């Protein structure tokens, strides 16, 4: 079977299957949080792992939404289930991406940093109040404030956003090249295979 013969399932059916899966995961998470007394930090830590596991389940077996609506995920090039090694490579890449993202994420502000930030915003408001009609003086004073503040604040774009974007693009490219998948009707797939 070539990729031109593989016909994706109707979009509405695929979206409904995804919505069922999301509702099951969301409901399970809500019940778990409610039972545990709202340990949201712990639940937030496990959500990326659950998302990766759900994606692997969809690629190798079938998710509950796919089972209910008669769908199956197949390799777009061959029309067969994605090879296990490809799923494992993507799972490993997803875990590595999560680790890098957590390490690159800016740390929570300390109370001292929070006070500095609050003071900076208060000073901006004070400049506006001192020079409501004099744009030249207001901008000169703002420029001085930003120059003083720039020496204290790290360059967020260079230290966090750019590496996160690069990791996301690399992971997306790996997924497209290694595992181009589509969802098909389970009956269609079974009728084409001997």
matplotlib code that plots the C-alpha trace (Angstrom):
import matplotlib.pyplot as plt

x = [0.0, 1.4, 0.8, -1.5, -3.8, -4.0, -7.1, -7.3, -10.4, -12.9, -11.6, -14.7, -14.2, -10.5, -11.3, -14.1, -11.7, -9.1, -11.8, -12.8, -9.2, -8.6, -11.8, -10.7, -7.2, -8.6, -11.3, -8.7, -6.4, -9.3, -10.2, -6.6, -6.2, -9.5, -8.6, -5.1, -6.3, -5.1, -1.5, -1.2, 2.6, 2.9, 0.2, 1.8, 5.0, 3.4, 1.2, 4.0, 4.8, 1.1, 0.9, 4.0, 2.5, -0.9, 0.9, 2.8, -0.4, -2.1, 0.8, 1.2, -2.2, -5.4, -6.6, -10.1, -11.4, -10.0, -11.5, -14.9, -14.9, -13.2, -9.9, -6.3, -3.0, -0.8, 2.4, 1.5, 4.1, 3.3, -0.3, 0.9, 1.3, 4.4, 7.4, 8.1, 11.7, 10.4, 7.9, 10.6, 12.9, 10.1, 9.3, 13.0, 13.2, 10.0, 11.4, 14.7, 12.8, 10.9, 14.1, 15.7, 12.6, 12.5, 16.2, 15.9, 12.8, 13.4, 13.5, 10.7, 11.4, 12.8, 11.1, 13.9, 13.5, 9.7, 10.3, 12.7, 10.2, 7.4, 9.7, 10.5, 6.8, 6.1, 8.9, 7.5, 4.1, 5.8, 7.5, 4.2, 2.6, 5.6, 5.5, 1.9, 2.2, 5.9, 6.8, 10.4, 11.2, 9.1, 11.0, 14.4, 13.6, 12.3, 15.4, 17.6, 15.4, 15.6, 19.4, 19.7, 17.4, 19.0, 22.2, 20.2, 17.9, 19.4, 18.6, 15.6, 15.5, 19.0, 19.1, 15.6, 13.4, 15.9, 17.0, 13.4, 12.4, 15.4, 14.5, 10.9, 11.8, 14.3, 11.7, 9.0, 11.4, 12.4, 8.7, 7.9, 10.9, 10.8, 7.1, 4.7, 1.4, -2.3, -5.5, -7.5, -10.7, -9.8, -12.0, -10.2, -6.8, -7.8, -9.4, -6.1, -3.9, -3.9]
y = [0.0, 3.4, 6.7, 7.7, 4.8, 5.6, 7.6, 9.4, 9.0, 11.9, 14.9, 15.0, 11.4, 12.0, 15.1, 13.3, 10.5, 13.0, 14.8, 11.5, 10.7, 14.2, 14.0, 10.7, 12.0, 15.3, 13.5, 11.1, 14.0, 15.9, 12.8, 12.2, 15.9, 15.8, 12.6, 13.9, 17.2, 19.4, 18.4, 20.3, 20.6, 16.8, 16.3, 19.0, 17.1, 13.8, 15.4, 15.4, 11.8, 10.9, 12.8, 10.9, 7.5, 8.4, 9.2, 5.9, 4.1, 5.7, 4.7, 1.1, 0.0, 2.1, 4.7, 4.5, 7.2, 5.3, 2.1, 3.7, 5.3, 2.6, 4.4, 3.2, 5.1, 4.0, 5.0, 7.2, 5.7, 2.0, 1.9, -0.4, 0.2, 2.3, 0.2, -0.2, 1.2, 4.4, 4.9, 4.3, 6.8, 9.4, 8.6, 9.0, 12.3, 13.5, 12.7, 14.4, 17.5, 17.6, 17.4, 20.2, 22.3, 22.0, 22.9, 25.8, 27.3, 30.4, 29.7, 31.0, 34.5, 34.8, 37.2, 39.7, 39.5, 39.9, 43.1, 44.3, 43.7, 45.3, 48.3, 48.6, 48.7, 51.2, 53.4, 53.2, 54.3, 57.1, 58.4, 58.4, 60.4, 62.9, 63.6, 63.1, 65.7, 65.9, 63.0, 63.9, 64.0, 60.9, 58.9, 60.1, 59.0, 55.7, 55.1, 55.7, 53.3, 50.6, 51.0, 50.5, 47.5, 45.9, 45.3, 43.3, 41.2, 38.3, 38.1, 35.8, 35.5, 34.2, 32.0, 30.4, 31.1, 30.4, 27.0, 26.0, 26.9, 25.0, 21.9, 22.1, 22.5, 19.6, 17.3, 18.3, 17.6, 14.2, 13.3, 14.3, 12.3, 9.3, 8.8, 10.4, 9.0, 9.4, 8.0, 5.7, 3.7, 0.4, -1.5, 0.1, -0.9, -4.5, -4.9, -3.9, -6.2, -10.0]
z = [0.0, -1.0, 0.8, -2.0, -1.2, 2.5, 3.2, 6.5, 8.6, 8.5, 10.5, 12.7, 13.8, 14.6, 16.6, 18.5, 19.4, 20.6, 22.7, 24.3, 25.2, 26.5, 28.6, 30.1, 31.0, 32.3, 34.3, 35.8, 36.7, 38.3, 40.4, 41.4, 42.5, 44.3, 46.1, 47.0, 48.3, 45.4, 45.0, 41.8, 41.7, 41.8, 39.1, 36.9, 37.0, 35.8, 33.0, 30.4, 31.1, 30.7, 27.4, 26.1, 27.3, 25.6, 22.3, 22.4, 23.2, 20.2, 17.9, 19.1, 20.2, 20.2, 22.6, 24.2, 21.8, 18.8, 20.0, 20.4, 17.0, 15.1, 14.3, 14.2, 13.9, 11.0, 9.4, 6.5, 4.3, 4.7, 6.1, 8.9, 12.6, 13.4, 14.2, 17.9, 17.7, 16.1, 19.0, 21.5, 19.9, 19.9, 23.5, 24.5, 22.6, 24.4, 27.8, 26.9, 25.7, 29.0, 31.0, 29.0, 29.2, 33.0, 33.3, 30.9, 32.5, 34.4, 38.2, 40.4, 41.6, 45.1, 47.5, 46.9, 43.1, 43.5, 45.6, 42.9, 40.2, 42.2, 42.8, 39.1, 38.2, 41.0, 39.6, 36.1, 37.4, 39.4, 36.2, 34.4, 37.3, 37.4, 33.7, 32.4, 29.6, 29.0, 26.7, 26.3, 30.0, 30.6, 28.0, 29.2, 32.7, 31.5, 29.5, 32.6, 34.6, 31.9, 31.6, 35.4, 35.3, 32.3, 34.2, 36.8, 34.6, 32.5, 28.8, 28.8, 25.1, 24.8, 27.9, 27.8, 24.8, 22.0, 23.4, 24.1, 20.5, 19.1, 21.1, 20.1, 16.4, 16.6, 18.2, 15.7, 12.7, 14.2, 14.6, 11.0, 9.5, 11.8, 12.4, 9.9, 11.1, 10.3, 11.7, 9.4, 9.9, 11.4, 8.9, 6.0, 7.4, 8.1, 4.6, 2.9, 5.0, 4.3]

ax = plt.figure().add_subplot(projection="3d")
ax.plot(x, y, z, "-o")
ax.set_aspect("equal")
plt.show()
